[in-house]
Amino acid sequence: MCEDYLYLQGLGDYWIQWMTETIPEIYDITLRQRLEETGVPFPIQTANCELPNLLEKATYERSDFLWNYPPGNYIRSEDLGLSVKETLQGVYLNINTETDPAHQITPDNILSQGIGRATEIFK
């Protein structure tokens, strides 16, 4: 049971190694940059984001496909005290749709880390 908390999906060592060796540019853009630089939006920011209007021809003419998130902090691996590869092992956080995006993320927000049998639970 998630209890409405955010889980940053784990990939495991095999898939992380495969991506870094086989498609390093995709790994860099989709995972490393997201967790290290851009950050992951809070659940409430995702729930309230403004999506592009795909029914409007001008959206395609402008190539305007960005999701516009409300202001606030974003969740970065560094704030959790983890490397990108550690974060990609899976991190379960005590952050839900009621958590204010002004909240400062720290390692104290981690409930557990890992995926499957490799999960380590924090108190």
N, C-alpha and C positions, 0 to 999 in steps of 0.2 A: 504494500500500500504506500503510495507516494505522499499522501496527506497534503496534496496540492503544492508540494515543494519542488524546487527546480533540480533536475538532474542533468548535468552536462555529460552527454552520452560518451561512454568509453569505447575505444576501438580495440585496445589490446596491442601487445607488442608486434604480433605478426602483421597486422594491417598498417601500423605506423611505419614499420620497417619497409613494407612493400611500397607504400606511398612515397616515402623519402627516397627510395632507390629507383622506382619505376616512373613516377610522375612528380618529381620534386617541385616543379612550378605550380602544380595544382595544390599540393600540400602547403606550399608557402602562401598562396593566395587565400585558400579556403579555410585553413586551420591555423597556421602559425600567426599570420597577420591578424586574424580575428581574435585569437586568444591573447596575443601579445600587444597589439597596437590598438585596434578598433574596439575590442571588447564585445561582450555578449550583453544585449539589453536585458533589463529586469523584466520579469513576466508581465507586470502592469504596463510597461512601455510597449511590449509586443501586442498586448491586448488592445492598446489605444493607438497603435501606429496607423498612419494614413497610407493606404496602398495606391499604386498607380491605377488610373482608370483605363483598363484594358479594352473597354468598349469604344474609346475615343481614338480616332485616327491620328490625332495630333500627338498622342503618347508615343506612337511608333515613329512618327516623323522626327520627334525630338529625342528619341531613344531614352525616354524618361521612365525608367523602370525601377527607380530607387524607392525603398520603403522609407517614409519619413516618421521617425520615432520622436515621441515627446522628449523634452530635455531631462537630463538627469545623469547620474553616474552610469558606467557600464562595468561589467564584471570581467576582469583581466586575470590571467594566471598569476601574474606577479602579486596582485592584491591578495590572492589566496595563499601566497607563500610557496607556490608551485612553479615548476617549469612547464613549458607547453606540453612536453611529452608526459609529464606526471598528470597534468590536467586531462590529457587524452586517454588516460587509464580509466576515466570516469570519476565524477565528483558529484556527490549528493549534498545539496546546500539547504540551509534553513531559510530559504528565500521563497516567497510565494507572491501571489497577485496582490496581497495587502502590504507587501514590503515597499516602503517609499524609495524611489530611485535616488533620493538624496542620501540614502544610507551608505556609510563607508564600509566597503567590503574588507574583511580581514580573514585570517585563517580560522577564527572562531566561528565563522559561518559554515564550516565544513561539518556535515553530519557523518559522512563516510566517504571513503575513496576506494576506487577499484570497481571491478565488474565480476559478477558471478562468485565463484569460490575464492577469488583473490580480493574480495572486499574487506577493507579494514574499517571498523566502526569506531567513531570518536564519540566521547561523552561530553 
